[in-house]
């Protein structure tokens, strides 16, 4: 075959990255029946109910925060609108568990806010308990509503100017124009964003664990570490995976017959509705309050803690943990970029459905919550470690020990499975802009496929390569659930370092690491905002 080398490499890579998902379903039937029965008889029903209720609450709150804000910024003359366009995506840089820890310190019974209120209104004053399912839903919504805001705002800006002007000529008020025209047209984008929020909620571990809200994510973690049953954890992971697939299918089913064709004219500025002074003030207050609550206030508190405790926090251990995060994230970013180039370029060379399959197999892991992914990675790597040690013993040699699960191999492979889809999407988007005539010209000049990639495609898609690598690097720096389960012994990342401190109610000592994670997380947001303005 003409491209047999590219085909073999692509299929091998795609199957390897899909291995954790396959391993989950193969190991689930061998789950310890006693453990599963105990969970079903005692807590599994509560876990499922909490998970469903949390997802519904977070999606509802995110829609409540994100959709009106997107419409106000896109279609109305809000004070500071240009600054709000990028400021409203800043909460995405704050890991939800860090926001939860900050607000718990602030709003707990012994926190400064409740102490001040009791001093003003009497000692019997009680605010709702923040460490609850409702509190967890609010914390998650504060950092996830930008998904709704970003996609809804883009949908509003892309809507046809003539349609909206026609609705105004027919006597619709701005509110009627929004409810009858703009909102229905933006529904597909909003549903996609809502499904992303739901999947991020399912994947959350640290926030619900800190708030003592038992969900399926914490059930997987506790089953593995508490009961010591990897197969039972795999069975629960399969249950969660089915739920994720159902969410994706439901989102696509909900818009199966909805096709909207429209063309914006680039005259959005002329359509911004003027607001009365009172409404302008209220709209600005609403939008800037979200920036304050989702980013500015938590960041300011963290920065204050980091400055006050800089001496005790800046230790050789902190430097080493930062180096660990840098090493793992860099390795994963490099490998993900190489995998993306291999799979996307083979797809370009071969075309057709068969070349698309490895690409889709490699991207499956992005839909997996971190704990589920970790169990999927541990199952085959543990079996491989045992097999290698048994083989060495059979040959009369000293076994290599935990060659995979006891080294960086497990955490790097897990991160690669989870985040490779980001690099693939970035490279695929850039590669699609390279005209096929350049491929034909290169072949005419005698270049083989490797030379064509090196001399033609890589220089043209380097921006996509860098963007994809940057996004994978940032996501790897922030990842917590997979790191907790896959890290080698005595190996900490910045995320696990911060998690250990805040779990011990020592937020001040973890603030410096949290600030580093947040600042690094701002980089892709700046890139996304610039990309939106370019388009």
Secondary structure, DSSP 8 states (H G I E B T S, - for coil): -TTHHHHHHHHHHHHHHHHHHHHHHHHHTT--HHHHHHHHHHTHHHHHHHHHHHHHHHHHHHHHHHHHHHHHHHHB--TTHHHHHHHTTGGGGS-HHHHHHHHHHHHSTTSHHHHHHHHHH-TT-----SSSHHHHHHHHHHHHHHHHHHHHHHHHHTS-HHHHHHHHHTT--HHHHIIIIIHHHHHHHHHHHHHHHHHHHHH--HHHHHTT---HHHHHHHHHHHS--HHHHHHHHHHHHHHHHHHHHHHHHHTTT--------S-GGGG-B---HHHHHHHHHHHHHHHIIIIIHHHHHHHHHHHHTHHHH--HHHHHHHHHHHHHHHHHHHHHHHHHHHHHHHHHHH-HHHHHHHHHHHHGGGGS-HHHHHHHHHHHHHHHHHHHHHHHHHTT-----STTTTSHHHHHHHHHHHHHHHHHHHHHHHHHTS-HHHHHHHHHTT--HHHHIIIIIHHHTHHHHHHHHHHHHHHHHH--HHHHHHS-TT---HHHHHHHHHHTT-HHHHHHHHHHHHHHHHHHHHHHHHHHHH-
